[in-house]
Amino acid sequence: MDRCQYDSHGYRSLSGNWCPIDASLSFLPEYKKIDLLDCCNGLLLCRCSKPYPETPNYVVCNPATEKWVTVPANKWSSDSYARLGFDPAISSHFHVFELAPAAALNANVKSDYNIEEVGIYSSKAGGWTHQIAWDDPIEILYFTGGTFLSGLLYFTF
């Protein structure tokens, strides 16, 4: 099993009050592989794979409370870019934003990184919505992250 390996890293308490956090995420169910994709206001977004089915799920978890929620995957989740949106000052609900490049949607296209579809999962609604049309093409070669602020996700490329 390939869990998150953060042995060389650690959590440091800036306030001096130490609350141990399980950096290996051993409180999550048994997965073949766990990839940490994003974090937002104390929550982590992970892509988790089991031997079967091959399509990975997302897991949103809080390592401080060891609570977690499985987010159902889209059919192209393994080849997309995913980010987390959560603002506890506004709502206790989170969103997962999944950007699918053309190469993820069409096996015949190997190097087209134009975003063809965006999926947005709402923990409040319990499901995905999709956006497949917009005015200007968006191409992502190196996706470095984003910032969730005031209910909007700002991407940095």
C-alpha positions as CSV (number, residue, x, y, z in Angstrom):
1,M,0.0,0.0,0.0
2,D,1.3,3.5,-0.9
3,R,0.1,5.9,1.8
4,C,1.0,9.5,2.0
5,Q,4.6,9.6,3.2
6,Y,5.5,12.7,5.1
7,D,8.1,11.3,7.5
8,S,10.6,14.0,6.4
9,H,8.0,16.7,7.0
10,G,6.2,17.5,10.1
11,Y,3.5,19.6,11.7
12,R,4.6,22.5,13.9
13,S,2.5,24.3,16.4
14,L,2.8,28.0,16.1
15,S,0.8,28.6,19.3
16,G,2.9,26.1,21.4
17,N,-0.1,23.9,22.0
18,W,0.7,20.6,20.3
19,C,-2.1,18.4,19.0
20,P,-0.7,15.3,17.4
21,I,-2.0,14.7,13.8
22,D,-1.6,11.4,12.0
23,A,0.3,12.5,8.9
24,S,0.0,9.0,7.4
25,L,-3.8,9.3,7.3
26,S,-4.1,5.8,8.8
27,F,-7.7,6.7,9.9
28,L,-8.7,6.4,6.2
29,P,-10.0,3.1,4.8
30,E,-7.5,0.7,3.2
31,Y,-6.5,2.0,-0.2
32,K,-3.8,0.9,-2.6
33,K,-2.6,4.4,-3.2
34,I,-3.4,7.8,-1.6
35,D,-2.4,11.0,-3.4
36,L,-2.7,14.3,-1.6
37,L,-4.0,16.8,-4.2
38,D,-5.0,19.9,-2.3
39,C,-5.8,21.5,1.1
40,C,-8.1,24.3,2.1
41,N,-8.8,25.7,5.6
42,G,-7.9,22.5,7.4
43,L,-9.4,20.0,5.0
44,L,-7.4,17.7,2.7
45,L,-8.4,16.5,-0.8
46,C,-7.0,13.1,-1.7
47,R,-7.3,10.9,-4.7
48,C,-7.6,7.3,-3.4
49,S,-7.2,4.1,-5.5
50,K,-8.2,0.6,-4.7
51,P,-7.2,-2.4,-6.9
52,Y,-10.8,-2.6,-8.1
53,P,-12.5,-0.6,-9.4
54,E,-9.7,1.2,-11.2
55,T,-11.3,4.6,-11.2
56,P,-10.2,6.4,-8.1
57,N,-12.4,8.2,-5.6
58,Y,-11.8,11.4,-3.9
59,V,-11.7,11.6,-0.2
60,V,-12.0,14.9,1.7
61,C,-10.8,14.6,5.3
62,N,-9.9,16.5,8.4
63,P,-6.7,15.1,9.9
64,A,-7.3,16.9,13.2
65,T,-10.7,15.3,13.8
66,E,-10.0,12.1,11.6
67,K,-13.3,12.5,9.9
68,W,-13.6,11.9,6.2
69,V,-16.1,11.7,3.3
70,T,-15.8,9.8,0.1
71,V,-16.6,11.8,-3.0
72,P,-17.8,9.7,-6.0
73,A,-15.5,10.0,-9.0
74,N,-16.3,11.0,-12.5
75,K,-15.3,8.6,-15.3
76,W,-12.2,10.8,-16.0
77,S,-11.1,11.5,-12.4
78,S,-7.7,9.8,-12.7
79,D,-6.6,12.1,-15.5
80,S,-8.0,15.5,-14.3
81,Y,-6.9,18.3,-12.2
82,A,-8.8,18.6,-8.9
83,R,-8.9,21.3,-6.2
84,L,-10.8,21.8,-3.0
85,G,-13.0,24.8,-1.9
86,F,-14.0,25.2,1.7
87,D,-14.6,28.3,3.8
88,P,-15.9,27.4,7.3
89,A,-16.8,31.1,7.9
90,I,-19.4,30.8,5.2
91,S,-20.6,27.2,5.3
92,S,-19.7,23.8,6.7
93,H,-20.0,22.4,3.2
94,F,-17.1,21.9,0.7
95,H,-16.7,21.8,-3.1
96,V,-14.4,19.7,-5.3
97,F,-13.5,21.3,-8.6
98,E,-12.4,18.9,-11.3
99,L,-10.9,20.2,-14.6
100,A,-10.7,17.7,-17.4
101,P,-8.4,18.3,-20.3
102,A,-9.2,17.0,-23.7
103,A,-6.6,14.2,-23.3
104,A,-8.6,12.9,-20.3
105,L,-11.8,12.8,-22.2
106,N,-10.6,11.3,-25.5
107,A,-8.0,8.5,-25.6
108,N,-7.1,9.5,-29.2
109,V,-5.9,12.9,-28.0
110,K,-2.5,12.6,-26.2
111,S,-1.3,16.2,-25.9
112,D,-4.3,18.5,-25.8
113,Y,-4.4,20.2,-22.5
114,N,-7.3,22.5,-23.2
115,I,-9.9,22.2,-20.5
116,E,-12.9,20.6,-22.1
117,E,-15.1,20.1,-19.0
118,V,-15.3,21.2,-15.4
119,G,-17.1,19.2,-12.8
120,I,-18.1,20.7,-9.5
121,Y,-19.0,18.5,-6.6
122,S,-21.1,20.0,-3.8
123,S,-21.2,18.3,-0.4
124,K,-24.4,20.1,0.3
125,A,-26.2,18.8,-2.8
126,G,-24.3,15.4,-2.7
127,G,-23.6,15.4,-6.4
128,W,-21.7,16.7,-9.4
129,T,-22.7,19.5,-11.8
130,H,-20.8,20.0,-15.1
131,Q,-19.9,22.9,-17.3
132,I,-18.8,22.1,-20.8
133,A,-19.0,25.4,-22.7
134,W,-17.4,28.8,-22.2
135,D,-16.1,31.6,-24.4
136,D,-12.3,31.3,-24.3
137,P,-10.3,28.1,-24.3
138,I,-8.3,27.4,-21.2
139,E,-5.1,25.4,-21.6
140,I,-3.2,24.1,-18.6
141,L,0.4,22.9,-19.0
142,Y,1.6,23.2,-15.4
143,F,-1.1,23.3,-12.8
144,T,0.3,24.7,-9.6
145,G,-2.8,25.2,-7.6
146,G,-5.4,27.8,-6.6
147,T,-6.8,29.8,-3.8
148,F,-10.4,29.6,-2.5
149,L,-11.6,33.0,-1.3
150,S,-15.1,34.4,-0.7
151,G,-16.8,31.4,-2.4
152,L,-14.6,31.6,-5.6
153,L,-11.7,29.4,-6.7
154,Y,-8.8,31.4,-8.2
155,F,-6.4,29.3,-10.3
156,T,-2.7,29.9,-10.6
157,F,-1.0,28.5,-13.7
